[in-house]
Amino acid sequence: MPADFNDSQNVITIQLKALKAEEDIARQRAPLTDKIFVQLKKLADSSPQDSVYRVVFDWFCMNRLLGLRGSEYAQRTQNGIDVYEYTSSNKVVKAFISKDLTFYDKQGIAITSHGEHVYPSLGKVKVRFRIQKNRQNGQTITIVTDTAHTDIDAVHAAYRIFLRARRLGQSDEEPMGVFVNKQKQKKYLTLNLIKDVLQEAAKIVHPDWSAEEISRLSSHSGRVWALVLLSEAKQKPDFIKARLRWLGDSYRLYLRDTAAINVQHNNALQEASDRIAALLGNNINVLPTVVPVDEQMGIIDDMD
């Protein structure tokens, strides 16, 4: 069947438009660079423990391994909670709540008494995904502590997020992505705030970047970053897709630039690949659990 761009129902036209849309999405999102991540840490270290900089940095320590969707830890507004509503009218909070994180000590025993005293004994965290775009709700993935880099370790970051939510009065049924603004008010982390912090960091460490390049950083950059890190660590596409719970094959679009960089900077990236593999450590081969698809959800198209 030939393409007919005047016919909105033409199959070929629909497919071409879908491909163009995926290309546009890929152009609009960029992964973090090492320099941006380091700058995020600097901004966090020089800010109060409950500031937006600390919160964004903690979530991106987790993003580095889990490639979270923005809706899994942030809201659309600072004062509201985003929920997914089933056709049955049952509503479920989209973002992680404290019940979604189970911490274990170095002996594998679940931690039930929480506080600052727990940090030295942290061994791993089991993360549960309650609402997912792939509809495999209830999947879990267990991340072990990187004892050599506790300042950027995902388990320690998750525990900081967990304790912060408790400290700021979040219930077990409310999202953990909260911060305290300059007016000393508790607010929810939002997709726009994440974008602002990432772009602020990028402008500092990449002064040569154009406005268009800066604009490609958003909450989705954490997900693309995790994808690129696994690719550069030479993980297979099917593993990457399963690890990051990616629906469809659009993830491949994000890897094109990485392939080009590999050709242009082969020697530099070989060194970077070794460093990235070491950074991911024992968590590099971990996959989420396999659970049935939730058929009651229908097709989800609004999860970032």
Beta strands, then each sheet from edge to edge (+ up, - down):
strand 1: 83-85
strand 2: 91-93
strand 3: 101-105
strand 4: 122-129
strand 5: 139-144
strand 6: 178-180
strand 7: 186-188
sheet 1: 1+ 2-
sheet 2: 3+ 4- 5+
sheet 3: 6+ 7-
end
